[in-house]
């Protein structure tokens, strides 16, 4: 939520860089994240999605 660089995201979720790139692109297209100053930041829409996913235990 506070923003993270792509490298940090890749290592944190333990994904191949290319696969992580596809997920990040999809999240940007859905407007769940945005890129700002080299960081990926969760949008308000993304925060709502996170809360819903937690409630559904996804």
N, C-alpha and C positions, 0 to 999 in steps of 0.2 A: 504493500500500500504506500510505503514511503518512497518507492522507486528502487529499481535495481538494474544493474548492467546486464547485458545478455550473458556474459561469461558467468556471472554469479547465478543467474537463473538456471543455466545449463548444468552447473555443478550441483546446485541445490536440489533439483528434481531428477538428477542422474539420467539425463537424456542425451542422446547423440545430438551434436550441434545442428545438423540438418533437420532432424525431426523437431527439435525445439524451435527452429526458425519457422517451420510450417505452422506450429501452434501459435507462435507469437503473431504471425501474419493473420491468422484466422481471428485471434482475439482483437487485433487492431481493426479488422474489417467489421467485426461485430460491435465495435466501439466500447469494448470492455477494458481496453488499455490504450494508452497513448504514449508516444515517445517525446520526451522533452529533455533537452540538454544531455543526450546520450543515455538517459534512463528510461526504463519502461515503468509507467505509473498507472495504477488502477484508476479508472474513471468512476464517477458516481454510479453509472449504470453497472460497471463491473463490481462495485461494492455491494449493490443490491443483489446481483447474481451470486456473489460469494455467500451472502447471508441465506439466500434461498437454498443454495447447495448444502450449506451446513445443516439447515433444518431438515432437508431431505436425506442427509447423511450420504451425500455423493462423494 
